[in-house]
Amino acid sequence: MKRLEIALCLVLLLSLANTTFSQSGDMQGKGMRVLDPDTKKSVKVYENSYAVCIGIDEYVYWPMLSCAVSDAVAMQKKLMERGFNEVKLITNEEATKQGILSALAWLARTAREDDRVVIYFSGHGETREGRGGEKLGYIIPVDCTKTDYYVNAISMGKIAEATYEIKAKHILYLMDCCYSGIALMAPRADEEFMIQMTQDPCVYMITAGKAGEQALEIGEHGLFTEYILRGLEGEADGDKNGVVSGTELGQYARRWVMFEAKKLNRIQTPRFGKIDGEGEIVFRTPSKATLVVDVNPKGYVSLDGGDRNPAPMRFSSISAGQHTITVSAPDFQTRIIDVMINSGEEKHVPVTLERMKVKLGIGSSPAGAEVTLDGEPCGKTPLQLDSITTGEHKLSMTLSDYDPVEYSVTVHSPAQPISVVFTRSQGNIQITSSPGDAEVYIDGKLQNQTTPAALKLPVGKHKLELRKLLYRSVSRDIQVERGANQPINLSLEVQAQLRITSDPPGSMVNLGEFGIHRTPALLPVKAGDYEATATLKGYRKEIKSFSIAPGISNTLEIRLFPISRSRMALYSLILPGWGQYYGGRYGSGTAFMIAGLGAAVGAAVGYIQYNQSVDSYDDSVAQYDDALSLQEIQAAKRKMRDAHDDADSKFTLRQGMFVAVGAVWAANAIHAYIAGPATAPSANEHVSLPDWNILPRLTLDSAAVMVLQSF
């Protein structure tokens, strides 16, 4: 709380002369007009309004305060709401003596004869006793010491001088501090002269209380400032004429501050009155009105940039004048509307929103579909449509051989692309065959039905194939139409069948296009001329030509002859291992082939080395014959002897390798003759009848098994 003591200032501002004020024309900017109750005409009161709000909490040499700055900020905001052109705010370290006087000088430079000025101060004050007991009052700047008041503080006389420089028609001091004995003239109470009083100049003051009283606090504000703010909001308008005068504001603040202080068992007595002039400063009260906004379709409304509210929305107790409403709804264009509303009026504003226009992309799988939107052809997919309104639309898409697509689509903002996956249209086919019970294949895939069969297939071209054991498969390209029930009848031709046997059994028979089969075998074949190649381990390969006649009684008998031991030995003499391979003994054949090759390579190497050693010996003999000195003869003789010994050893090696080659060749031939061909599989190893190889995916039915068993 603030404790301020300022004593009697008997002749404060008496030096202010009666200043003349001129009146200008119509209201401009934030000017103020009031209604003359006699003439019912609007009368301009002020051209412009200016204020300075001073609040100090953080004193350097004086006790700290808690609400002075927040009070000054609140007063600045309230005056701006009441139409003031500019309100300077000076707080804490800015509120030096020089800073405060500079703000008053700004008012003197800015305000003109038809203007209004308010000076608000909240902070410490002090009273000093002068010559003859005269009380001298001071307001305390933020950096003021507790000595030399004349130098560091601002006296009421200094403020009087500054006031004299301000040319405004009406000046109001709001001092949130306690004064006593200030020469304040009682205001005229008769409201009959209100219009005239607004035209006459005046200097008006309202103080928080008398000297010796303590300025109390309530909530976030000082008690005095709280009720000044409420009064400016309209609570001080006792006669409800829409205007709060300085007198009404002082009366209201005095009544309620005294009442609240008494509840706290304290005393605080605000004082108010005129310092100079016969006029009356006035403030327009906030004009209240009601605004009702309805939106089609249902959406949201915000008033003057405030929160969004669902429509319809009723805004009650709003100030008269111009307001901005913002109306929005999903998928609709936002509208911003300026609305003028008079005091006391309930205004209804219906708003119709227009749908937004967006870009819409449409695709399909497969592409190339014809697109119709709301009955209008749009083109083929993929495509992008411009300027499509949001909301419900009827979309139709068609594509050959596919089911048409038609449904309602809701377009939002931003628009999501539409992608349609088409389903192939289907048609029905009825398949019969002669004979029946044939397996059905569509496009190479076995169906789960046999003839007669009823299938539903996608429209378009398909390959139909029927298969039946012992019958030649038949296929046809078919065209399935949408919604059709198409009958198809196919006849299957009996295939020839071939029974293959061999002596001995178990041979592998290569039939070319009919595959390779182990005897005995039974399989369906086509009529014609063919060649069979039969092989069996230990037997000679047999190639046999044969013909197949239509029917089921064709037989191919192949006799295989064992491989000759003599032929095997002869082949082995030609090339080691060849005879074994010929006889089907691949392991021993490989071993003898490697051994023979190794021996031959060794013999060749021995032969080459021996020839090289003989050449070396011949060279040493020539050197011996050419030697002349005893030393050369002895050296040549030693070299000749060494070369002879090397040639002799190489000869021995060569002869050994030749013997090895002969031994390998002989052993190879003897083994081929004695071992003979490989043994053929025994009868128990032969494939039994149920394992005989039939064409792929063909199943032996009971009739076929009976036919096979007849062989």
Summary of the structure (lengths in Angstrom):
residues: 711
radius of gyration: 62.5
end to end distance: 126.9
largest distance: 169.9
contacts: 2276
relative contact order: 0.06
helix: 29%
strand: 38%
